[in-house]
């Protein structure tokens, strides 16, 4: 199970349109997922000091989330309906 952390991160500059292997903080444990909204990147830490970086969409200003949580499942073609607050935007 991966841990998700919404924090700023230090990574090498990379092409924003592709998955990249990047240097990462050695203080973040392998298996951790870090999302940097300011960089619009998701970092999956695969080894000490190494992560895979992916481009991601980020929320509108005022809709940001920060904190830590865990991933409980991974589903192929999941059923999902946006909540009313999302539809209202």
N, C-alpha and C positions, 0 to 999 in steps of 0.2 A: 504494500500500500504506500503510495507516495504522499508526501506532505506538501500542501500548497501554502506558499507564503507570499503575501502581497507587499513586497519591499522594493526599494531601489537597489540596483545591483551595479557592479563594475564589470564591464565586458569589453572585449576588443571591438573596434568598429567593424561592422559587417554589412554585406549587401542586404537590404531590407526585404528582398523578395524571395529568399531561399532559406532553407535549413542550413545552419552552419555549426561547426564545432568551434567553441570559443573557450578562452581562459576564463576562469570564474573564481570567486572568493574561495579559498581553501577552508574557510570556516563554515561552509554550507555542506551538509552531509549528502553523500550520494543517495539518489532516490527522491530528492526534494525537487519540487516544481516551484519556481519563482516567476512571478508575473510582474513585469515593469511596464506600467501604463505609459510612463513618459517616453520610453523607448519603443513602445508598441511591440514588445517581444515577450515570449514565454521561454524560460530557461529550464531545461530538465538536466539536473546535475547527475552525470553518469560516473564520475570518479572524482577524487580529491583534486580540486582546481580545474576541472573540465566539465563543460556543459554543452548540450545541444540547444541551439537557439532557433526559435520559430517565430515568424511574424504572427501577430494576433490583432483582432479588433479591440478597441477600448471603448468604455462607456462614455456617454455625454458628461460634460461638466456637471457636478452636483449628484451624479449617479454612481460615483466611484465607490469601491469597496476596498477595505484593507483589513488585514488580520490573518489568521491561520485557520485552516480547516483540513479535512482529509477527503480523499477521493474514495467514494464508497462503491463505485461500479463503473464499468465501461460498456457501452451498449452500441450495437450496430443499428442504425436507423431508428433512434429512439423516438417515441411519441412525445411531443412537447408542445404545449400551447403557452404562448406568452401570458403572464399575469396581466390583469386589468391595468395596473400602473404602467406597464411597458406599452400596452396598446394605446394608452392615453397620450404617450409621447409621440 
